[in-house]
Each structure stands twice: as structure tokens, then as C-alpha cells.
């Protein structure tokens, strides 16, 4: 027991130091500034090219969602998430060793994989696990009470992605992190996966509707930024010049437009698809929800939960009796507890 308590304390201290360093000493790996940068980017898009033109720039509950953004992604992680996840991962791995005499982390073949393969596998595994957990949140009544906080959004915008009950950090984030940790995905690898998922989650919830050519170009540009700054540890990018970095970003963006734009809507989630996940009115046969994908849309098409009956720009959002749901942060986060 003392071992796990030490892991918990070290996890707490490690994350606290990590967070303080990335705020006070910004680098390309500073999640704090990436969160702000991505948020400002989508805020500007919502101002310049809004999908729902009558929706206010500072929509209903905008500032509440902004607070959720920092609470769920920083404060809660600093207090418990990172440390608790480390403890659970060690307990699980120790249990496997005790029962099967097999050290899953030590024998993990991904330790010898190139970083790009680790990131690709990590992204796919994480998104697939998230998809099933998301379905669980809609299917199990007591979990749905927590998830109602996210679905209490009545006007959609990028920051709505980050409005969710603190219990989802315990259930959702821990369950998604465990398989990644057992696969050997470290904090640095998880950072890249997480930034990509953050950006795409902002996009899914944002008040914009843009061409697949633009989204595929942005995706290619993000990949170009990763390559140009050698975040994949590829030797050819070690000494690349600033002009060369721009060329890499433009090249990957152009290639993505050419190859991915025709199938972008089937591969990745979008505001046009995700708006139906937040629909107030759903058919009886789909009462447990639709369009559960967070980054990828392929899981919904594979498992028959994709649902886009028509343009959903102006549909009513929420759930039955959402009008009576608590409106402030404290009461929302007591929902499902009392």
C-alpha cells in the first residue's frame, strides 16, 4: 500500500511541476498555451464565419464553459487525475503479473515502434475507447446523470466541448488513459495525441460549417507543424530552416486536401454531424443517443450509430426538461451525487 501512496504523491508532484514549468517557460510542448491558442483560433472563426448567424458571439453560458475548460483540463488534473491514473495503471499491471506472471508494460512490443506509429496507434486506441465509454455514459442511468452536464448546452460553441461533470474525469479520463499507459504511451506522446483531439473537439462543437477541403487542409497543416518541429524525432527534420518548416506545413496541407477531402466527412466528426448528438428530439429507436464519435466518425458508421437526417443547424439542443437543469457550476457538479 505504501508503494501506491508514493506513486500517488509522485504523480501529484510531477504534474504540478510540469504544469508550473509549461506556464512559466513556454515551449512548443506547453499544453496551457496550446489550449488558449486553439480556443482563440476557433473563437475567431465563430466570429468571422458563424454557421448560426443569429447566435450571439458570446453565446449563452460562454463564460461558464470557459471556466469548465480550465477546471477540467488543469485544476482537476493537478489535484487528482494524473496521480490516480498512475496508481490504477500500476495496480492493473501488478495484478496481471500476479495472476498471469506477465509484465504487460515491460513486454510491450510498442517500445520498439517508431514514434509516428506509437502516436497513430495511440490516437486510434484512445478514440475507440472513448467511443465505447461515451456510449456507456448514455446507456447507464447513473452515468447519464453526470453526462447531462455536457448535454445541458443549449447554444453550441467551441468551448462546449469542455463542459462536463467532474465525475467524467474519474470514469472517462481514467478508463481512456489506462490502455494507453499499458501500451507504453508516455506523457510526451499523450501530449501530441491530446492536442490533436482537443483541436478536433473544439471544431466539432464550434458554430462554424466549412468545406471538407478546408478541414483536410487544416489537418494536413497540423501534421506539418508536428513534422516541421521534429516532434516525431525524424532525422531529416533535425536541421530544417524556418523557410523549410513553412514548406513542410504547406506541402502536407496540400497533400491532405488532395487525398482526404473526398472522404473527410466519413472519417472525421464535424459540427454538422455532432450537432445531432446534442439534439433535444431524437427518434424513439435512438433514444440512447447517436454520433458518439469524438474525433473519428468511422466508429459510428461501422456500428450503425451515425445519424444526420437533414441539416441540423437550427435544431433545439439539450434533453427533455433541460430547462429545469441547474445553471451554475456548483449545482451542475452536484447533479448525480445527491
C-alpha positions in Angstrom: 0.0 0.0 0.0 2.9 2.3 0.8 4.2 1.8 -2.8 0.9 3.0 -4.3 0.7 6.0 -2.0 4.2 7.0 -3.1 3.2 6.7 -6.7 0.1 8.9 -6.0 2.3 11.6 -4.3 4.9 11.5 -7.0 2.2 11.8 -9.7 0.8 14.8 -7.9 4.1 16.5 -7.5 5.2 15.6 -11.1 2.1 17.0 -12.7 2.2 20.2 -10.5 5.8 20.8 -11.5 5.1 20.0 -15.2 2.1 22.5 -15.2 4.0 25.3 -13.5 7.0 24.9 -15.8 5.0 24.9 -19.0 3.1 28.1 -17.9 6.3 30.0 -16.8 8.6 28.6 -19.5 6.6 28.3 -22.7 7.7 25.8 -25.4 6.2 24.0 -28.3 5.1 21.4 -25.7 3.2 23.9 -23.5 -0.3 22.5 -23.3 -1.6 25.6 -21.5 -0.8 27.8 -24.4 -1.9 25.4 -27.0 -5.3 25.3 -25.2 -5.5 29.1 -25.4 -4.2 29.2 -29.0 -6.7 26.6 -30.3 -9.6 28.2 -28.4 -8.8 31.7 -29.8 -8.5 30.3 -33.3 -12.0 28.8 -33.2 -13.4 31.8 -31.4 -12.2 34.0 -34.3 -13.7 31.5 -36.8 -17.1 31.7 -35.0 -17.0 35.5 -35.2 -15.9 35.6 -38.9 -17.9 32.7 -40.4 -20.7 31.7 -38.0 -23.0 28.8 -39.0 -25.9 30.1 -36.9 -25.7 33.8 -37.7 -28.3 34.9 -35.2 -26.4 33.3 -32.3 -24.6 35.8 -30.1 -20.8 35.9 -30.3 -20.7 35.4 -26.5 -23.4 32.8 -26.6 -25.5 31.6 -23.6 -23.1 30.1 -21.0 -20.0 31.0 -22.9 -18.1 32.1 -19.7 -19.4 29.1 -17.7 -17.9 26.8 -20.4 -14.6 28.8 -20.4 -14.4 28.1 -16.6 -15.0 24.4 -17.2 -12.2 24.5 -19.8 -9.6 25.4 -17.2 -11.1 23.5 -14.3 -11.4 20.1 -16.1 -8.1 20.3 -18.1 -5.9 21.8 -15.4 -7.2 22.2 -11.9 -8.8 18.8 -11.6 -5.8 17.1 -13.2 -3.5 18.9 -10.8 -5.5 17.7 -7.8 -6.2 14.0 -8.6 -6.4 12.8 -12.2 -2.7 12.3 -13.1 -1.8 10.8 -9.7 -4.9 8.5 -9.6 -4.3 7.3 -13.1 -0.7 6.3 -12.3 -1.9 4.3 -9.3 -4.6 2.5 -11.3 -2.2 1.6 -14.1 0.4 0.2 -11.6 -2.3 -1.8 -9.8 -3.6 -3.2 -13.0 -0.2 -4.2 -14.3 0.8 -5.7 -10.9 -2.5 -7.7 -10.9 -1.7 -9.1 -14.4 1.8 -10.0 -13.2 0.4 -11.7 -10.1 -2.2 -13.8 -12.0 -0.5 -14.5 -15.3 3.2 -13.9 -14.4 3.3 -11.5 -17.3 4.6 -7.9 -17.2 2.4 -6.2 -19.8 4.3 -2.9 -19.6 7.8 -4.4 -19.7 6.9 -6.8 -22.6 5.1 -4.2 -24.6 6.2 -4.5 -28.3 5.4 -0.8 -28.9 8.5 0.1 -27.1 10.4 -0.5 -30.3 8.0 1.2 -32.6 8.8 4.5 -34.3 7.1 7.5 -32.7 4.8 8.1 -35.6 3.4 4.5 -35.2 3.0 5.0 -31.5 1.1 8.2 -32.0 -1.2 6.7 -34.7 -1.9 3.6 -32.7 -2.4 5.7 -29.5 -4.9 8.0 -31.3 -6.9 5.1 -32.7 -7.0 3.2 -29.4 -7.9 6.3 -27.4 -10.7 7.3 -29.8 -12.1 3.8 -29.9 -12.1 3.5 -26.1 -13.6 7.0 -25.8 -16.4 6.0 -28.3 -17.4 3.0 -26.1 -17.2 5.0 -22.9 -19.3 7.7 -24.5 -22.0 5.1 -25.3 -21.8 3.9 -21.8 -22.4 7.4 -20.4 -25.7 7.5 -22.4 -26.8 3.9 -21.7 -26.3 3.6 -17.9 -28.7 5.8 -16.0 -26.4 6.9 -13.1 -23.7 7.8 -15.6 -26.1 9.7 -17.7 -26.9 11.9 -14.7 -23.3 13.0 -14.8 -23.2 13.3 -18.6 -26.3 15.6 -18.5 -23.9 18.4 -17.6 -22.4 18.2 -21.1 -25.8 17.9 -22.8 -27.2 20.9 -20.9 -25.6 23.1 -23.5 -28.4 24.9 -25.3 -26.3 27.0 -27.7 -23.4 25.3 -29.3 -19.9 26.8 -29.5 -16.3 25.5 -29.3 -15.9 25.8 -25.5 -19.0 23.5 -25.1 -16.6 20.6 -25.6 -15.1 21.2 -22.2 -18.3 21.4 -20.2 -18.6 18.1 -18.4 -19.1 16.8 -14.8 -16.0 16.2 -12.7 -17.0 12.6 -12.3 -16.4 12.1 -16.0 -12.7 12.8 -15.2 -12.8 9.9 -12.8 -14.7 7.5 -15.1 -14.0 8.7 -18.6 -10.4 10.0 -18.4 -9.0 7.2 -16.2 -10.5 4.5 -18.4 -9.2 6.1 -21.6 -5.7 6.6 -20.1 -5.2 3.1 -18.7 -4.9 1.3 -22.0 -2.6 4.0 -23.4 -0.4 3.7 -20.3 -0.3 0.0 -20.6 0.7 0.3 -24.3 3.6 2.5 -23.2 2.2 5.8 -24.3 4.2 8.4 -22.2 3.3 11.9 -21.3 5.1 13.4 -24.3 3.3 11.0 -26.7 -0.1 11.7 -25.0 0.5 15.4 -25.3 0.6 15.3 -29.1 -2.5 13.0 -29.2 -4.3 15.2 -26.7 -3.6 18.4 -28.6 -5.0 16.9 -31.8 -8.1 15.6 -30.1 -8.5 19.0 -28.4 -8.4 20.8 -31.7 -10.9 18.4 -33.3 -13.2 18.5 -30.3 -13.3 22.3 -30.5 -14.1 22.1 -34.2 -17.0 19.5 -33.6 -18.7 21.8 -31.1 -18.0 25.1 -32.8 -20.5 27.4 -34.5 -19.0 27.0 -38.0 -19.6 24.9 -41.1 -16.7 24.7 -43.5 -15.8 22.7 -46.6 -14.0 19.3 -46.2 -11.2 20.8 -48.3 -10.5 23.3 -45.6 -10.7 20.8 -42.7 -8.4 18.4 -44.6 -6.0 21.3 -45.2 -6.0 22.2 -41.5 -5.4 18.5 -40.6 -2.5 18.4 -43.1 -1.2 21.7 -41.6 -1.3 20.3 -38.1 0.7 17.2 -39.3 3.1 19.6 -41.0 3.7 21.5 -37.7 4.4 18.3 -35.9 6.9 17.2 -38.7 8.5 20.7 -39.1 9.3 20.9 -35.4 10.6 17.4 -35.4 8.1 16.2 -32.7 8.2 12.8 -34.3 12.0 12.6 -33.9 12.7 12.1 -37.7 16.3 12.7 -38.5 15.6 14.6 -41.8 13.9 17.4 -39.8 16.7 18.0 -37.3 18.3 20.9 -39.1 15.4 22.2 -41.2 15.3 26.0 -41.6 12.4 28.3 -40.9 11.5 28.6 -44.6 11.8 24.8 -44.8 9.3 24.4 -42.0 6.8 26.6 -43.8 7.3 24.5 -46.9 6.7 21.3 -44.9 3.4 22.7 -43.5 2.2 23.9 -46.9 3.2 20.6 -48.5 1.4 18.4 -46.0 -1.6 20.7 -46.1 -1.9 20.5 -49.9 -1.4 16.7 -49.9 -4.2 16.3 -47.3 -6.6 18.4 -49.4 -5.9 16.2 -52.4 -6.2 12.8 -50.7 -8.6 13.3 -47.8 -11.2 15.9 -48.7 -13.4 13.5 -50.7 -13.7 11.2 -47.6 -13.3 13.7 -44.8 -16.9 13.6 -43.6 -16.9 9.8 -43.3 -13.6 9.7 -41.5 -13.8 12.6 -39.0 -16.5 14.1 -36.9 -17.8 17.6 -37.8 -20.2 20.3 -36.4 -22.8 19.1 -38.9 -22.6 15.6 -37.5 -22.1 16.3 -33.8 -25.0 18.8 -33.6 -27.3 15.8 -33.8 -25.6 14.2 -30.8 -26.9 17.2 -28.8 -30.3 17.1 -30.3 -33.3 17.7 -27.9 -35.5 15.5 -30.0 -34.4 12.0 -31.1 -36.4 9.1 -32.6 -37.5 6.6 -30.0 -35.4 3.9 -31.6 -32.3 6.1 -31.0 -33.3 7.4 -27.5 -29.8 6.4 -26.1 -28.0 8.7 -28.5 -26.3 9.0 -31.9 -23.0 10.1 -33.3 -20.8 9.2 -30.3 -17.5 9.8 -32.1 -15.2 12.4 -30.6 -12.6 12.7 -33.3 -13.3 10.0 -35.7 -16.7 9.4 -37.4 -15.8 5.9 -38.6 -16.9 4.1 -35.4 -20.4 5.5 -35.8 -20.6 4.4 -39.4 -19.2 1.0 -38.6 -21.5 0.3 -35.7 -24.7 1.9 -37.1 -25.0 4.9 -34.8 -24.4 7.6 -37.4 -27.4 9.9 -37.8 -27.7 13.0 -39.9 -31.3 13.1 -41.2 -31.0 16.7 -42.5 -29.2 20.0 -41.9 -29.3 20.4 -38.2 -28.1 24.0 -37.9 -31.2 25.3 -36.1 -32.4 22.2 -34.1 -33.2 22.5 -30.4 -30.4 21.3 -28.2 -30.4 19.6 -24.8 -32.6 16.9 -23.4 -36.2 16.7 -22.0 -36.6 19.1 -19.0 -33.2 20.7 -19.7 -34.9 24.0 -18.9 -35.1 22.8 -15.2 -31.5 21.6 -15.1 -29.1 23.6 -12.8 -27.5 26.6 -14.4 -24.5 27.2 -12.2 -21.2 25.3 -11.9 -21.6 24.1 -8.3 -25.2 22.7 -8.7 -24.3 21.1 -12.0 -21.4 19.3 -10.4 -23.6 18.1 -7.6 -26.0 16.5 -10.1 -25.9 12.7 -9.8 -24.2 12.8 -6.5 -27.1 13.7 -4.2 
